[in-house]
Each structure stands twice: as structure tokens, then as C-alpha cells.
């Protein structure tokens, strides 16, 4: 088991504190979401968790060092850059990912089913962004 951990690639060093790394295999959807939606396909997991169940999603996109939130509880549905306390030493403590927090709205959607195909972050599809993100909030 130790040998397997030695081969894991660190994606975000010291995310939650000294030595508390986020690894490449922890980016994107977690095992729980894959089990709940009964698939490994990102689009289908999003369809189940966000579109069908109606959960809010908060994530940290490592490629641009930004926390985002998809808040499905209001109308229109808001996608926002979540506020962050950069005074905290470790990234994981700078934002809890709660989509209820005020933040810069970067997109809004009247229909939750429009998000997957139409949301672009830095020119990347939501599928690409989530694959390179650490999910910090799904509730």
C-alpha cells in the first residue's frame, strides 16, 4: 500500500496544511459521486448530482488558482467566483466552497440543463475544468 502512495502525483502541495496534499487522483469527481450516479462519465455525474438532485457545487480550479461555485438554489442559477481569504496560509482554508457566499457572478442560467454545454471558464469546457479541479463543496 505504501508503494502505491509513493507513486501518486501531488496536484496541490500543502492544500490543507503542511504535508496535507491534494493528489492528481483526487481531482474531479470523487468516488462517492461516481457510485451515487453509477457512472464514471463526468457529464452523467453532473446530470445526476447537479441537474437531477439539485446540489450546489463548489470547486477549486488548479489551473487558474480560483474557487468557483455553481449555486442551483436560486433563479437564475448563478456561477460565481467565490470569495477567498488570502490571509490564510493554506489554500484549503482560504475558501470553504460554500456557494451561498457572495462572489463575482460570471454566468447565470435560467435552466440547469444549459450549464454543461454553455459554461466556459478561461475558454475551457466544464468537463475540462472539473477534471482539473478539487471539489470542496457538494451539497
C-alpha positions as CSV (number, residue, x, y, z in Angstrom):
1,X,0.0,0.0,0.0
2,X,2.8,2.4,0.8
3,X,4.4,1.8,-2.6
4,X,1.2,2.9,-4.3
5,X,1.1,6.2,-2.3
6,X,4.8,6.8,-3.3
7,X,3.7,6.8,-7.0
8,X,0.8,9.3,-6.5
9,X,1.4,12.7,-8.1
10,X,0.9,15.8,-5.9
11,X,-1.5,18.2,-7.7
12,X,-1.7,20.9,-4.9
13,X,1.0,20.8,-2.3
14,X,0.1,21.6,1.3
15,X,-3.6,22.4,0.4
16,X,-5.0,21.9,3.9
17,X,-1.7,22.3,5.8
18,X,1.9,21.2,5.9
19,X,2.1,17.8,4.2
20,X,-1.7,17.7,3.6
21,X,-1.6,17.5,-0.2
22,X,-4.2,17.0,-2.9
23,X,-3.2,14.4,-5.3
24,X,-3.9,14.1,-9.1
25,X,-6.2,11.2,-8.4
26,X,-8.3,13.4,-6.1
27,X,-9.2,15.9,-8.8
28,X,-12.6,15.8,-10.5
29,X,-15.5,13.8,-9.2
30,X,-14.9,11.7,-6.1
31,X,-15.7,8.0,-5.7
32,X,-18.9,8.8,-3.8
33,X,-20.4,10.8,-6.7
34,X,-19.4,8.1,-9.2
35,X,-21.1,5.5,-7.0
36,X,-24.3,7.6,-6.5
37,X,-24.6,8.3,-10.2
38,X,-23.5,4.7,-11.2
39,X,-21.0,6.0,-13.8
40,X,-17.5,7.4,-14.3
41,X,-18.7,9.7,-17.1
42,X,-18.4,13.3,-16.0
43,X,-21.4,14.6,-17.9
44,X,-23.6,11.9,-16.4
45,X,-22.4,12.6,-12.9
46,X,-23.1,16.3,-13.4
47,X,-26.5,15.4,-14.8
48,X,-27.3,13.3,-11.7
49,X,-25.8,15.4,-8.9
50,X,-26.5,18.9,-10.2
51,X,-29.4,18.7,-12.7
52,X,-31.4,15.9,-11.1
53,X,-30.6,16.1,-7.4
54,X,-30.1,19.9,-7.5
55,X,-26.9,20.1,-5.4
56,X,-24.7,23.2,-5.3
57,X,-21.1,22.7,-6.4
58,X,-18.0,24.4,-5.1
59,X,-14.6,23.7,-6.6
60,X,-11.0,24.9,-6.8
61,X,-9.7,25.1,-10.3
62,X,-6.0,24.5,-10.0
63,X,-5.0,25.8,-13.4
64,X,-6.0,29.4,-12.5
65,X,-5.9,29.2,-8.7
66,X,-9.6,30.2,-8.3
67,X,-12.6,28.9,-6.3
68,X,-15.9,28.7,-8.2
69,X,-19.4,27.9,-7.2
70,X,-22.5,26.8,-9.1
71,X,-25.4,27.8,-6.9
72,X,-28.6,26.0,-8.1
73,X,-30.9,27.1,-5.3
74,X,-31.8,30.5,-6.8
75,X,-33.2,31.7,-10.1
76,X,-31.4,32.3,-12.2
77,X,-28.8,29.8,-11.3
78,X,-25.5,31.6,-10.7
79,X,-22.0,30.6,-11.4
80,X,-19.6,32.7,-9.4
81,X,-16.0,33.2,-8.3
82,X,-16.2,32.6,-4.6
83,X,-14.6,34.9,-2.1
84,X,-11.3,34.0,-0.6
85,X,-9.3,35.0,2.4
86,X,-5.7,35.0,1.2
87,X,-4.5,35.9,4.7
88,X,-4.9,32.2,5.5
89,X,-1.6,30.4,4.8
90,X,-3.0,27.3,3.2
91,X,-5.3,27.4,0.1
92,X,-7.8,24.9,1.5
93,X,-8.6,27.3,4.4
94,X,-9.0,30.3,2.2
95,X,-12.4,29.3,0.9
96,X,-14.9,26.7,2.1
97,X,-16.5,26.5,-1.3
98,X,-20.0,27.4,0.0
99,X,-22.0,28.6,-3.0
100,X,-24.2,30.7,-0.7
101,X,-21.4,33.2,-0.3
102,X,-21.4,36.4,-2.3
103,X,-19.0,36.4,-5.2
104,X,-18.4,37.8,-8.6
105,X,-21.2,36.3,-10.9
106,X,-19.5,35.1,-14.1
107,X,-22.5,33.4,-15.6
108,X,-26.2,32.8,-15.0
109,X,-28.6,30.3,-16.4
110,X,-32.4,30.1,-16.4
111,X,-32.2,26.3,-17.0
112,X,-29.8,24.0,-15.1
113,X,-29.6,21.8,-18.2
114,X,-27.9,24.6,-20.1
115,X,-24.9,24.8,-17.8
116,X,-22.9,21.8,-19.0
117,X,-22.7,22.8,-22.7
118,X,-22.6,26.5,-22.2
119,X,-20.3,27.3,-19.3
120,X,-16.8,28.1,-20.3
121,X,-14.0,29.0,-17.8
122,X,-10.9,30.5,-19.4
123,X,-12.1,29.1,-22.7
124,X,-12.4,25.5,-21.3
125,X,-15.5,23.3,-21.1
126,X,-16.9,22.4,-17.7
127,X,-15.8,18.9,-18.3
128,X,-12.1,20.0,-18.7
129,X,-12.3,22.4,-15.8
130,X,-13.8,19.8,-13.4
131,X,-11.2,17.3,-14.4
132,X,-8.5,19.8,-13.2
133,X,-10.4,20.9,-10.1
134,X,-10.7,19.8,-6.5
135,X,-14.3,19.6,-5.3
136,X,-14.6,21.3,-2.0
137,X,-18.4,21.6,-1.6
138,X,-21.3,19.5,-2.9
139,X,-24.5,19.9,-1.0
